[in-house]
Amino acid sequence: MKQFDIFDIPPTKSVAIIGGGPAGLMAAEVIASAGHAVSVYDAMPSVGRKFLLAGVGGMNITHAEPAEDFRARYSASAQFINSLKQFDADALRQWVHGLGVDTFVGTSGRVFPTDMKAAPLLRAWLHRLRELGVKIYPRHRWLGWSEQGDLNFSAQENGNAITKTINADALVLALGGASWQRLGSNGAWVPLLRERSVQVNELVPSNCGFDVIWSEFLINQHAGAPLQGVGLSCVDAQGMPRQILSEAIISAYGIEGTGIYALSKYLRENLAENGSALLNIDLLPDFSPEKIVQKLNKPREKNSLSNFLRKQFNLSPVKLALLRELTSKQTFENPALLAMAIKKLSVTLTATRPIDEAISSAGGVAAKELDASYMLKKIPGVFCAGEMLDWDAPTGGYLLTGCFASGRAAGNGVVSYLRAAHVR
């Protein structure tokens, strides 16, 4: 076995990380644990702001489904999927436990901290980073590179606006996508990389709502109403059916909610290709068409058709309103046609909502621009992680897990890069 001496140990190097979200902070932990001096720069007054927002109403950290099913939720490169194998949902839970925060699995398979809150987890994590010597610089907005290759920032220090130039031995970019701009993810980094000939695919909304042209009646009476226990489906760009049993919310502009977010990738792609997209809603997923027809053929007696439907099927007011909205009078009065409509109401989506309203964004740095360690091939020593990479995933813990896993992978890439530079 080879004996190592002090000259085999890489000296402490300086590493800059731009972006204080989960990906950037995870990279900071990995690199600082290897003995390097890490500085995290973030444009906002504090780090982890989108992480904290994700915890409002319950911090869904990851998902406990089988590993293969878990990874199948991602639209991503083989490299990104491999990062999920190296730091999967179980590893993430163990990491959370190591911060002194317990977790539990909800009935849906989603994993939460026992107190359901993000703030205690973030505080424990920042305490660990401080103990590792990580320095955090808020209110530092990255402006790109100087002619000498240093990092330029506009910053606020002691209430004064200043410009700063930083030199580092390695750089991790974890700048996020372009959703929720008020929390710091605004996509301003895209032209900075494109100027260096790095391919950045267009940032588009994901896990988002969609525009629908509703009647004034539906908007006035039912905007904000939940569609619970419905089947939602569409056909993807390859003609394959995609479906989920979930819920949605009727909004003044159209439709949104958990089930819509799960199908947003396929709906968005259909919109891009065809200019519109069809979303199908099964109002009674527990009933077969035959069972519905059988009930519809029962004597109505003195009940109106709407009241009859409500009593026979326990349809909520918003489900009844959607039936009226999306079917003709002839369909509504024909039991066989009405049964078909109840099982498959087709809604035409006209556009995605603006990217700033989306929970996340897809697109970003193309996978071919990165080597196996997440370093940009065209800019040696610069690594990328998190939502700024070109991948997509639904809500339910998948987004956070992807950011953690890619941040960890980029951090390991930096450590290997600095070690190899020392050996050379």
FENVEN-V985509 format. One record per pair of residues at least 24 apart in sequence whose C-alpha atoms are under 7 Angstrom apart, sorted by sequence separation. I is the first residue (numbers start at 1). J is the second residue. If there is no record, write none. Layout:
{{I;J} {I;J}}
This chain:
{{12;36} {13;37} {14;38} {15;39} {16;40} {17;41} {18;42} {225;249} {226;250} {364;388} {365;389} {366;390} {12;37} {64;89} {99;124} {178;203} {224;249} {225;250} {364;389} {365;390} {385;410} {21;47} {22;48} {63;89} {99;125} {177;203} {224;250} {363;389} {364;390} {384;410} {20;47} {21;48} {62;89} {223;250} {224;251} {232;259} {363;390} {383;410} {20;48} {222;250} {223;251} {362;390} {363;391} {223;252} {237;266} {362;391} {21;51} {236;266} {362;392} {237;269} {219;252} {237;270} {236;270} {283;319} {373;409} {374;410} {373;410} {297;335} {296;335} {374;413} {373;413} {64;105} {212;253} {213;254} {211;253} {212;254} {293;335} {211;254} {212;255} {293;336} {65;109} {210;254} {211;255} {234;278} {64;109} {210;255} {234;279} {63;109} {64;110} {209;255} {210;256} {233;279} {234;280} {293;339} {63;110} {64;111} {209;256} {233;280} {292;339} {62;110} {63;111} {144;192} {208;256} {232;280} {233;281} {62;111} {232;281} {60;110} {61;111} {231;281} {232;282} {289;339} {60;111} {61;112} {209;260} {230;281} {231;282} {289;340} {60;112} {230;282} {231;283} {59;112} {208;261} {230;283} {59;113} {207;261} {230;284} {231;285} {289;343} {207;262} {230;285} {208;264} {59;116} {207;264} {58;116} {59;117} {206;264} {284;342} {58;117} {59;118} {206;265} {283;342} {284;343} {282;342} {283;343} {282;343} {55;117} {281;343} {282;344} {55;118} {281;344} {282;345} {280;344} {281;345} {280;345} {281;346} {52;118} {280;346} {52;119} {279;346} {280;347} {278;346} {279;347} {278;347} {279;348} {278;348} {277;348} {278;349} {276;348} {277;349} {276;349} {277;350} {276;350} {276;351} {271;351} {268;352} {46;138} {45;138} {225;318} {44;138} {45;139} {39;134} {40;135} {41;136} {42;137} {43;138} {44;139} {38;134} {39;135} {40;136} {41;137} {42;138} {43;139} {222;318} {37;134} {38;135} {39;136} {40;137} {41;138} {42;139} {43;140} {42;140} {43;141} {33;132} {41;140} {42;141} {29;129} {32;132} {32;134} {218;321} {262;394} {50;183} {261;394} {49;183} {212;348} {212;349} {211;349} {212;350} {210;349} {211;350} {44;184} {211;351} {43;184} {210;351} {211;352} {210;352} {211;353} {209;352} {210;353} {208;352} {209;353} {208;353} {205;354} {24;174} {205;355} {208;358} {23;174} {204;355} {207;358} {208;359} {16;168} {206;358} {207;359} {15;168} {205;358} {206;359} {207;360} {14;168} {15;169} {16;170} {17;171} {18;172} {19;173} {206;360} {14;169} {15;170} {16;171} {17;172} {18;173} {19;174} {205;360} {206;361} {13;169} {14;170} {15;171} {16;172} {17;173} {18;174} {19;175} {205;361} {206;362} {18;175} {204;361} {205;362} {203;361} {204;362} {203;362} {204;363} {203;363} {202;363} {203;364} {201;363} {202;364} {201;364} {200;364} {201;365} {200;365} {201;366} {199;365} {200;366} {199;366} {199;369} {198;369} {181;356} {179;355} {180;356} {178;355} {179;356} {180;357} {178;356} {179;357} {179;358} {179;359} {179;360} {179;361} {178;361} {177;361} {207;394} {207;395} {171;381} {172;382} {173;383} {174;384} {176;386} {177;387} {170;381} {171;382} {172;383} {173;384} {174;385} {176;387} {177;388} {170;382} {171;383} {172;384} {173;385} {174;386} {176;388} {175;388} {174;388} {170;414} {110;396} {110;397} {77;367} {79;372} {89;401} {76;391} {75;391} {76;392} {75;392} {74;392} {75;393} {84;402} {87;405} {74;393} {73;393} {84;405} {83;405} {83;406} {80;406} {83;409} {63;396} {62;396} {63;397} {62;397} {63;398} {60;396} {61;397} {62;398} {60;397} {62;400} {61;400} {62;401} {23;385} {23;386} {26;404} {30;408} {23;403} {27;407} {31;411} {22;403} {23;404} {26;407} {27;408} {30;411} {31;412} {34;415} {22;404} {26;408} {30;412} {23;406} {24;407} {27;410} {28;411} {23;407} {27;411} {31;415} {10;419} {10;422}}
